Amino acid sequence: MSEGQRFQLGTIGALGLSVVSSVSIVICNKALISTLGFTFATTLTSWHLLVTFCSLHVALWMNFFEHKPFDPKAVMGFGILNGTSIGLLNLSLGFNSVGFYQMTKLAIIPCTVLLETLFFSKQFSKKIRFSLTVLLMGVGIATVTDLQLNVMGSVLSLLAVITTCVAQIMTNTIQKKFKVSSTQLLYQSCPYQALTLFIIGPFLDALLTNQNVFAFKYTPQVLAFIVLSCLISVSVNFSTFLVIGKTSPVTYQVLGHLKTCLVLAFGYVLLHDPFSWRNILGILVAVVGMVLYSYFCTRDAQPKANEASTQLSQAKESEIDPLINVENGNESSPQKSAAWSSDKDLHA
């Protein structure tokens, strides 16, 4: 199996793991929050991150991955920003209607595209932009119902979108810049994310629910669902970093909207949630957008893969040429070939 095939297989595995784990944790948390009344989402997320860090620490102790320290300021800033973005998204949901909150989530993709275009000079083809537009229209039709605006909610939504976009772009750029894996980055940033949410979580939850997380009655059933949610979160957090590292922040957001559609469908099938023709139409339009996005991304990536393959074969030929020249008795050719190879290295 070639390197490219292994990479594609790894990417597909990461996407599949992300979808399965995210849909599972949504169903678990829905039962925990809606059925059992545990509405402390931010505090629960801090527990998720703590369990994730402990799990990774055990994995490190068992030599499943190598600890690779790098710029501590970058790790701290990234971890705090990630934790803050989660808190702002929860606040946005608390101060806005569900419809406006869904619009906030939809705004993350165009904002990410804008930031990557302005600051990283990344180009998105017209076909990619068209497929993203179709996707966003579909998810909007399926999920956005009422749009009630207020100043505080709008400001919180804007901050949530910006911090989420920057955090996801940083997830991708840090892995490439410092040559660290998704596991190594998650392991080092988890304590800062967990600490941020440990500090702000109880206050945010009290503000949004008018309840105290420490005064809640923890029955065995509630504890069982909390433990299950925390265990699933290890896979969710790991796959999030893995997907963004292997693909891009925009692709991760596209995958997020696929999860939204799947959650709607599973909610109807398993939990008998109300489902309308509008939901069905929106999901179908969103699926068309996702298929188009996948197709255009694959087509755009093909020339780059062919170019890389050509460069690799040329490099191998340049290494073989001097031997062939020596066998043919040409003494000047090796020097010329070596000079050409050196010049190539300089350009690289």
C-alpha positions as CSV (number, residue, x, y, z in Angstrom):
1,M,0.0,0.0,0.0
2,S,1.4,3.4,-1.0
3,E,1.8,6.4,1.3
4,G,-1.1,8.2,-0.4
5,Q,-3.4,5.3,0.0
6,R,-2.4,4.9,3.7
7,F,-3.1,8.6,4.2
8,Q,-6.5,8.4,2.5
9,L,-7.4,5.3,4.6
10,G,-6.4,7.2,7.7
11,T,-8.5,10.2,6.8
12,I,-11.6,8.0,6.1
13,G,-11.0,6.3,9.5
14,A,-10.8,9.7,11.3
15,L,-13.9,11.0,9.6
16,G,-15.8,7.8,10.4
17,L,-14.7,7.8,14.1
18,S,-15.6,11.5,14.4
19,V,-19.2,10.9,13.0
20,V,-19.9,7.8,15.1
21,S,-18.5,9.2,18.4
22,S,-20.2,12.6,18.0
23,V,-23.6,11.2,17.2
24,S,-23.2,8.8,20.1
25,I,-22.3,11.6,22.6
26,V,-25.2,13.8,21.4
27,I,-27.7,11.0,22.0
28,C,-26.1,10.3,25.4
29,N,-26.1,13.9,26.4
30,K,-29.7,14.4,25.2
31,A,-30.8,11.7,27.5
32,L,-28.7,13.2,30.4
33,I,-30.0,16.7,29.9
34,S,-33.5,16.3,28.6
35,T,-34.6,13.1,30.5
36,L,-32.5,13.2,33.7
37,G,-32.4,17.0,34.1
38,F,-28.6,17.4,34.2
39,T,-28.4,20.8,32.4
40,F,-24.8,21.8,33.3
41,A,-23.3,21.5,29.8
42,T,-20.1,23.6,30.4
43,T,-19.2,21.8,33.6
44,L,-19.8,18.5,31.9
45,T,-17.4,19.5,29.1
46,S,-14.7,20.3,31.6
47,W,-15.1,16.7,33.0
48,H,-14.9,15.4,29.4
49,L,-11.5,17.1,28.9
50,L,-10.2,15.9,32.3
51,V,-11.1,12.3,31.4
52,T,-9.5,12.8,28.0
53,F,-6.3,14.0,29.5
54,C,-6.2,11.1,32.0
55,S,-6.8,8.6,29.2
56,L,-4.0,10.1,27.1
57,H,-1.7,10.1,30.1
58,V,-2.3,6.4,30.5
59,A,-1.7,5.9,26.8
60,L,1.6,7.8,27.1
61,W,2.6,5.6,30.0
62,M,1.9,2.6,27.9
63,N,4.1,4.1,25.1
64,F,1.2,4.4,22.6
65,F,2.5,7.8,21.6
66,E,5.6,10.0,22.2
67,H,5.4,13.1,24.3
68,K,6.8,16.0,22.2
69,P,7.0,19.3,24.1
70,F,7.0,22.5,22.1
71,D,6.3,26.3,22.5
72,P,4.5,26.4,25.9
73,K,3.0,29.9,25.2
74,A,1.4,28.6,22.0
75,V,0.0,25.6,23.9
76,M,-1.4,27.7,26.7
77,G,-2.9,30.3,24.4
78,F,-4.4,27.6,22.2
79,G,-5.9,25.7,25.2
80,I,-7.4,28.8,26.8
81,L,-8.8,29.9,23.4
82,N,-10.4,26.5,22.9
83,G,-12.0,26.5,26.3
84,T,-13.2,30.0,25.9
85,S,-14.9,29.2,22.5
86,I,-16.8,26.4,24.1
87,G,-18.0,28.6,26.9
88,L,-19.1,31.3,24.4
89,L,-21.0,28.8,22.3
90,N,-22.9,27.7,25.4
91,L,-23.6,31.3,26.3
92,S,-24.8,32.0,22.8
93,L,-27.3,29.2,23.1
94,G,-28.4,30.6,26.4
95,F,-29.0,34.2,25.3
96,N,-30.4,33.4,21.8
97,S,-33.3,31.5,20.4
98,V,-32.4,28.0,19.0
99,G,-32.8,29.3,15.5
100,F,-30.3,32.1,15.9
101,Y,-27.9,29.7,17.6
102,Q,-28.1,27.4,14.5
103,M,-27.4,30.4,12.4
104,T,-24.3,31.1,14.5
105,K,-23.0,27.6,13.8
106,L,-23.7,28.0,10.1
107,A,-21.7,31.2,10.1
108,I,-18.5,29.3,11.2
109,I,-17.8,28.0,7.7
110,P,-17.9,31.3,5.8
111,C,-15.9,33.0,8.6
112,T,-13.3,30.2,8.4
113,V,-13.1,30.6,4.7
114,L,-12.7,34.3,5.0
115,L,-10.0,34.1,7.7
116,E,-8.0,31.5,5.8
117,T,-8.2,33.5,2.6
118,L,-7.1,36.8,4.3
119,F,-4.4,35.5,6.6
120,F,-3.2,32.3,5.0
121,S,-3.8,33.1,1.3
122,K,-5.7,29.9,0.9
123,Q,-7.7,29.7,-2.3
124,F,-11.2,28.1,-2.5
125,S,-12.5,27.4,-6.0
126,K,-15.9,28.6,-7.2
127,K,-17.1,25.0,-7.2
128,I,-16.0,24.5,-3.6
129,R,-17.8,27.8,-2.6
130,F,-20.9,26.7,-4.5
131,S,-21.0,23.3,-2.7
132,L,-20.6,25.0,0.7
133,T,-23.5,27.4,-0.1
134,V,-25.7,24.4,-1.0
135,L,-24.7,22.7,2.2
136,L,-25.4,25.7,4.4
137,M,-28.8,26.3,2.7
138,G,-29.8,22.7,3.4
139,V,-28.8,22.7,7.1
140,G,-30.4,26.1,7.4
141,I,-33.7,24.8,6.0
142,A,-33.6,21.7,8.3
143,T,-32.6,23.4,11.6
144,V,-33.3,27.2,11.6
145,T,-36.8,27.9,12.7
146,D,-37.2,31.2,14.7
147,L,-34.8,34.1,14.5
148,Q,-35.1,36.4,17.6
149,L,-32.4,39.0,17.8
150,N,-31.0,40.8,20.9
151,V,-27.8,42.8,21.4
152,M,-26.2,40.7,24.1
153,G,-27.0,37.4,22.2
154,S,-25.6,38.9,18.9
155,V,-22.4,40.0,20.5
156,L,-21.9,36.6,22.2
157,S,-22.6,34.8,18.9
158,L,-20.1,37.0,17.1
159,L,-17.4,36.3,19.7
160,A,-18.2,32.6,19.6
161,V,-17.9,32.4,15.8
162,I,-14.5,34.2,15.8
163,T,-13.0,32.2,18.7
164,T,-14.2,28.9,17.3
165,C,-12.8,29.7,13.8
166,V,-9.4,30.8,15.1
167,A,-9.2,27.8,17.5
168,Q,-9.9,25.4,14.7
169,I,-7.5,27.1,12.3
170,M,-4.8,27.0,15.0
171,T,-5.5,23.2,15.5
172,N,-4.4,22.7,11.9
173,T,-1.6,25.2,11.7
174,I,0.1,24.2,15.0
175,Q,0.2,20.5,14.0
176,K,1.9,21.5,10.8
177,K,4.2,24.2,12.1
178,F,5.6,22.2,15.1
179,K,5.3,18.8,13.4
180,V,3.2,17.3,16.2
181,S,0.5,14.7,15.9
182,S,-3.2,15.3,16.9
183,T,-2.6,13.1,20.0
184,Q,0.5,15.1,21.1
185,L,-1.3,18.4,20.7
186,L,-4.5,17.2,22.5
187,Y,-2.4,15.8,25.4
188,Q,-0.6,19.1,25.9
189,S,-3.6,21.5,25.5
190,C,-6.2,19.4,27.4
191,P,-5.1,20.7,30.9
192,Y,-5.5,24.3,29.8
193,Q,-8.9,23.7,28.2
194,A,-10.1,21.7,31.2
195,L,-8.9,24.3,33.7
196,T,-10.5,27.2,31.8
197,L,-13.9,25.4,31.8
198,F,-13.5,24.2,35.4
199,I,-13.2,27.9,36.4
200,I,-15.9,29.4,34.2
201,G,-18.2,26.3,34.0
202,P,-20.1,26.4,37.3
203,F,-20.7,30.2,36.9
204,L,-21.9,29.9,33.3
205,D,-24.2,27.0,34.1
206,A,-25.6,28.9,37.2
207,L,-26.2,31.9,34.9
208,L,-28.0,29.9,32.2
209,T,-29.9,27.4,34.4
210,N,-30.4,29.2,37.8
211,Q,-29.2,25.9,39.4
212,N,-26.0,24.9,41.3
213,V,-24.1,22.0,39.8
214,F,-22.8,21.1,43.2
215,A,-26.3,21.0,44.7
216,F,-27.7,18.7,42.0
217,K,-28.9,15.3,43.2
218,Y,-26.6,12.7,41.6
219,T,-28.6,9.5,41.3
220,P,-26.8,6.2,40.1
221,Q,-28.5,6.6,36.7
222,V,-27.2,10.2,36.3
223,L,-23.7,9.1,37.3
224,A,-23.8,6.2,34.9
225,F,-24.7,8.6,32.0
226,I,-22.1,11.1,33.0
227,V,-19.4,8.3,33.0
228,L,-20.6,7.1,29.6
229,S,-20.6,10.6,28.2
230,C,-17.0,11.2,29.5
231,L,-15.8,7.9,28.0
232,I,-17.3,8.7,24.6
233,S,-15.8,12.3,24.8
234,V,-12.3,10.8,24.7
235,S,-13.0,9.5,21.1
236,V,-14.8,12.8,20.2
237,N,-11.9,15.0,21.3
238,F,-9.3,12.7,19.7
239,S,-11.1,12.5,16.4
240,T,-11.7,16.3,16.3
241,F,-8.0,17.0,16.4
242,L,-7.3,14.1,14.0
243,V,-9.8,15.3,11.4
244,I,-8.7,18.9,11.5
245,G,-5.0,17.9,11.3
246,K,-5.5,15.5,8.4
247,T,-8.0,17.7,6.4
248,S,-8.9,21.3,7.2
249,P,-11.1,23.4,9.6
250,V,-13.6,23.8,6.7
251,T,-13.9,20.1,6.1
252,Y,-14.3,19.5,9.9
253,Q,-17.3,22.0,9.9
254,V,-18.8,20.2,6.8
255,L,-18.5,17.0,8.8
256,G,-20.2,18.7,11.7
257,H,-23.2,19.6,9.6
258,L,-23.4,15.9,8.5
259,K,-23.5,15.0,12.2
260,T,-26.4,17.5,12.7
261,C,-28.4,15.8,9.9
262,L,-27.7,12.4,11.3
263,V,-28.7,13.5,14.8
264,L,-32.0,14.8,13.4
265,A,-32.6,11.5,11.6
266,F,-31.6,9.4,14.7
267,G,-33.8,11.6,16.9
268,Y,-36.8,10.8,14.7
269,V,-36.1,7.1,14.3
270,L,-35.0,6.3,17.9
271,L,-36.5,9.0,20.1
272,H,-39.6,9.8,17.9
273,D,-38.8,13.5,17.8
274,P,-41.2,15.6,15.7
275,F,-40.1,15.6,12.0
276,S,-41.5,17.7,9.2
277,W,-41.1,17.8,5.4
278,R,-39.0,20.8,5.9
279,N,-36.5,18.8,7.9
280,I,-36.4,16.1,5.2
281,L,-36.0,18.7,2.4
282,G,-33.2,20.4,4.3
283,I,-31.3,17.2,5.0
284,L,-31.5,16.1,1.4
285,V,-30.2,19.5,0.2
286,A,-27.4,19.4,2.8
287,V,-26.4,15.8,1.7
288,V,-26.2,17.1,-1.9
289,G,-23.9,19.9,-0.8
290,M,-21.7,17.4,1.1
291,V,-21.4,15.1,-1.8
292,L,-20.5,18.0,-4.1
293,Y,-18.0,19.3,-1.6
294,S,-16.3,15.9,-1.3
295,Y,-16.3,15.4,-5.1
296,F,-14.8,18.9,-5.8
297,C,-12.2,18.5,-3.0
298,T,-11.1,15.1,-4.4
299,R,-10.9,16.5,-7.9
300,D,-8.9,19.6,-6.8
301,A,-6.5,17.4,-4.8
302,Q,-5.8,15.0,-7.6
303,P,-3.5,17.3,-9.6
304,K,-1.5,18.0,-6.5
305,A,-1.1,14.3,-5.8
306,N,0.0,13.7,-9.4
307,E,2.5,16.5,-9.2
308,A,4.0,15.2,-6.0
309,S,4.2,11.7,-7.5
310,T,6.0,13.1,-10.6
311,Q,8.5,15.0,-8.4
312,L,9.2,11.9,-6.4
313,S,9.8,9.8,-9.6
314,Q,12.1,12.5,-11.0
315,A,14.0,12.6,-7.7
316,K,14.5,8.8,-7.9
317,E,15.6,9.0,-11.5
318,S,18.2,11.7,-10.6
319,E,19.6,9.3,-8.0
320,I,19.9,6.5,-10.6
321,D,21.3,8.6,-13.5
322,P,24.9,8.9,-12.1
323,L,25.2,5.1,-11.8
324,I,24.0,4.6,-15.4
325,N,26.4,7.2,-16.6
326,V,29.4,5.6,-14.8
327,E,28.5,2.2,-16.3
328,N,28.4,3.8,-19.8
329,G,31.9,5.1,-19.2
330,N,30.9,8.8,-19.2
331,E,33.0,10.6,-16.6
332,S,31.7,14.1,-17.0
333,S,28.1,13.2,-16.6
334,P,28.2,12.4,-12.9
335,Q,29.5,15.9,-12.1
336,K,26.8,17.5,-14.2
337,S,24.1,15.4,-12.6
338,A,25.4,16.2,-9.1
339,A,25.3,19.9,-9.9
340,W,21.8,19.7,-11.3
341,S,20.7,17.8,-8.2
342,S,22.3,20.4,-5.9
343,D,20.5,23.2,-7.8
344,K,17.2,21.4,-7.4
345,D,17.8,21.1,-3.6
346,L,18.3,24.8,-3.4
347,H,15.1,25.6,-5.2
348,A,13.3,23.1,-2.9
